Amino acid sequence: YDKAFGKVTWQINQRMKWMSSFHDEFWTTPQRPTLAQPFPTTVIPSGTRPTSTFGQLTDTLTNNTLLDVRVSRFIAPSTNEPATGNRTTANHVDMATGIQSGGPQGFGAGKLERTTMAASVTEYWPLLGADHEVKVGAQVEKGQNSGWTAFPGGVVSYTDNAGQPVQAAFRQPATSGGEFITTGLYVMDNVRFADRFTASLGLRFDHARAISPDLPTHDAQGNETGATIRGLGSLYTWNVLSPRLGLTARLTSDGKTMLRTNYGRFHQGILTGEPSAVHPGLTPTTTAGFDQATGQYSRVISIVDPTVNLKLDPHTKSPQTDQF
């Protein structure tokens, strides 16, 4: 597990300052082989997490006005590779011994992404005998997760009993993903008055969309086929308000006794794992029993299809917390 970090700051002139930073992590966490799950049946998860603030500009427009603009991005690609590199040998599990053989039950890759653009203006000014620090800002975020899983030979696993075939679970490569786009606007005012009191007032509005995106297909070897799986598009939309209110009071003139109180409503953002659960790229799993007469796994026991068994409520509400 290795990490790297770099940061550059630039005082452009007396008014403007620029900052850029970059952070990355390189990790590998192999599954630990055991007697029941020997090395050829394990996978080696690995990935990176490059995170960057492309640029943050602060500009003192006037003695009382500050501008702040920022663009940043987070991305986390990862893979689950068969420990031996063999992507064709199917997995076997023996009911009598509990020991696996062959290859892993699946392999694949995934990626998390998030891009943020934000800007704010802060103004300091006196009004009606009080000092105001007013901040107005906007923020746009786009996040996505996507991934695929393939199964050697189209088989999740063969189940045997003392070496004799019993049943098998079959599945074609599965793809899933989710996306959100959120636009936020907010205004805050810190008011200092009567030399002892500071009131914090704020209101934020967020418009968020949950999206089922289009994603590429993969074959049994994990290679892109050039075809595209059409997502479901927009699944639901949230328009939420988040108020903030706080008060700080110096109860004694020497400042040894203070009173602080606050209230805030906090809305959870969209979790891209929720749209992923109903993506059309998810494939059914067919479990079939072994027929001694035909020598085939032809006796269908069950078919589990996530696109049929699961549905996402288009009227789902944003989870919220009221904090006092």
N, C-alpha and C positions, 0 to 999 in steps of 0.2 A: 504494500500500500504506500504509494509515493505521492507527494504533493509538491506543487510549484506555485509560486505567487510573485507577481510583479506589479508595481504601481509607479505612475508618473504624474507629477504635479507641475503645472506651468503657470506662473504669475505673468499673464499676458501683458497687463499694464496695471496701473494703480486701481482700476475698477474691476477688471475681469480676471478670474482664476479658472483654470482647467484641470480636471483630474481624470485619468484613465487607469483602470486596474484589470488584472487578469489572474484568475485562479484556476488550477486544474488538479484533478486527482486521477491517479492511475491505479486500478485495483484488480486483483485476481483472488478469488476465494473458492478453490477447488472443493468439491464434495469430498468428505472423508470416507474412504473405502472401509467396508466392514466385511465380516464373514458372510453376512446375509446379502450385502450389496457390494460385490467385488469391483475392482477398479474399472473394468470395461463397461459396467452398467452405470457409471457415474458421469456427471457433466462438470465442466469447468466454467463457472460464471466469471465474467470479467467485463470491464468497461472503463469509461472515463467520465469526468464531469466538468468540462470547460465552462467557466462562468466569467463573464466580462462586463464591466461597466465601460461601454465604448467611449462614453464621454459624459462628464458632468460639468456644466458651465455655470458659474455664479458671477453675476454682474451687479455691482452696486450702481444702479441707475442714477440715484440721487442720494443725498445724505439720509433720506428717510425711506428709500425704496430699494428692495433687493429682489433680483430675478434669479431663479434656479431652474435649470433644464437638465434632464438626465435621460439617457438611453442605455438599457442594460439587457443582457441575454443570458439565459441558463439553458444548457443542453446536456443530457445524460444518456448517451448510447451505451447499450450493454449487449452481451451475447451469452448464450448457454451452449457451449460446444461439447460434443461427446469427448470424453477423456482420451480415447484412443484416436479420435479423428474419423472414426468409422460412422458414416451416416446411413448405412444400408442394413445393418444387422438388427433384427427386431429383438425386443426384450422378452424374456421368459421368466415366470415366477412359478416355482414348484410348491404346491400346497402342502406336500408332505414334509418338506424341509424348511420352507420359508426362504429359500435361497434364490436369488436372481441370477440369470445368466444372459448371454447375448450382449445386446447393447442397451443404451438408456431408453427410458419410456418416451422421451421426446427431447428435442433441441430447438433452439430458435434465437430470436433477437428482439430487442425493444428499444424504444427511445422516448425520453421525456424532453419537452421543450417549453420555454417560457420567455417571451419578449415583453419588455416594459418600456413605455415612453411616458415621462412625467414632466410637468412644468408647473411652477408656482411663482406668484408675486406676493411679497410681503411689504406692507406699508405701515410705517409708524407715524401716528399723528394725534395731537390732542383735540378733544372735543368735549364741550360741556363740563370742563373741570376734570376730565379723566384722560388717562393716556391709553390709546388704543394700539394694539398690534394686530392688524388685519391681514390674514393670509388667504388668498384665493388660488385654487389649483385645479388641475385636470390630470387624468391618468388614463392610459389605454394599455390594456394587457391582452396578450394572446397566448394561450397555453394549449399544449397537445400531448397526448401520449399515443403511441402506436406500437404494435408488436405482432409477431407471428410465431407459430409453433408448428414444427413438422414432426412426423412420426416415421421412424425407419420402416420402409416397406408398407406404409399406410397402416401399421399395426401399433396400437398403444402398448399392448402386452399380450402374450400368450399365457394362459394359466394351465399348468400341468399338475398331475398328481402322481408322484413317484415316477416321473418321466413319461407318463401317458397323457396325451392331450385331452383337455376338458372343455375349455372355451377360449375365446379370444375377443379382444375389443379392437375394432377397426375405426380409423378416423383419417380423413384427408387433412392436409395442412390448413390450419385455422389462423385467421387474421382478425385483429380487433383494434379499435382506437376510439378516442374521444377528443373533443376540442371545445374550448370556450373562448369567447371574445367579450371583454368587459370594458366599459367606458365609465369612468367615475369623475364627478365634479364635487368640489367641496369648498366651504368657506368657514373660517375660524376667526374669532376675535378674542384676544386676551385684554381685558379691561382692568386697569389699575386705578383705584379711586380711594379717597379719604385716607391715603397714606398707610392703610392697614389691610385693604381688601384687594383681591385679584379674582375676577370672574372670568371663566373660560366658557365661551359659547361656540358651538360648531354644528354644522349640518353637512352630511354627505349624501349624494345620490349616485346610485350605481345601476347601470343598465347592462345586464349580462345575458348571453345566449349560450345554450348548450347545443353542440353540433356533433352529428355523426358524420365524419369526413370520408372522402374517397381515399382508398388505400390500394397499393399494388398487391398483386397475388404472388404466391411462391409455390414452387413445386415441391415434391417429396425430398429433394436434396437441399432445399432452402434457397434456391435460385429464383430471382424474379422472372416471371414469365412474360412480362410486357403488358399483361392485361390489368384492368383496374376493377376493383370491387366498389360499386357505388354505395356510398353511405346513405343514411336516412335523412340527411340535411338537418335543419333546425328542429330540435326536439322540444324545447321550452325556453321561455324568456322570463327573466326576473327584472322588475323595476322596484328598487328598495330604497328607503330613506333611513339614515343612521344619525340620530341626534346625539350631541354631546353637551354636557353641562357640568361645570365644576366651580368650586368656590374655595379660596384660601383666605383665612382671616388671622391676623396677628391680634390675639386677645389681650395681651399685655404689652405695654409700651417698650419693655426691654426685649421683647421678641422671644422670651423663654417658653411661652405657651402659644401654640398654634392650633388652628382648626382647619382641617382639610376634608372636603366632601366632594363627591362626584357621581355622576350618572352617565351611562353610555349604553347605546344599543349597538350590538355587533352582529353583522350578518356573515355567515359562512359563504365563501366563494364556491363556485361550481367545481366539483371534483370530476376530473375527466374519466375516472374509472367507472362512473355511473353510466355515461353513454357507451363506454366500451362493452359493457355487459350485454348490450342488445345489438351490437354491430352485425350487419348481414354477412360479414366475412367469417363469422364463427360457424364451424361445421358440426354436423351431428356425429355422435358416437354410437356405433352399432355393436352390441354385444351378442355374439352368436355361439351356440354350443357345438361341440364336435360330434359329427354323426359317424359312428363306427361303420355303418353300411356303405356310405359313400366316400369316407375318408376326407370329408370336407367340413368346414365350419359353416354349416348350412341351416342350422336350427336357430332362428332369430329369437333371442331372449328379450332384448329391449333396444329401443332407439331413443336416445336423448338428444333433442335438438334445442340448443339455447335460443335460437331465433323464434321458436314456437313456445317454449316453456316460460320465457321471460318477456315482460313488457314494462316499459318505463312510463309512468304516469305523466302525461303532458301538463298536468296542473300541479305538479309538485311545487312546494313552496321552499323558499330559502330558510334553512335552519338559522335561528337567531338566539342571541343571549342578551338579556338585560342585566347590566352590572351596576350595583349601587355601592 
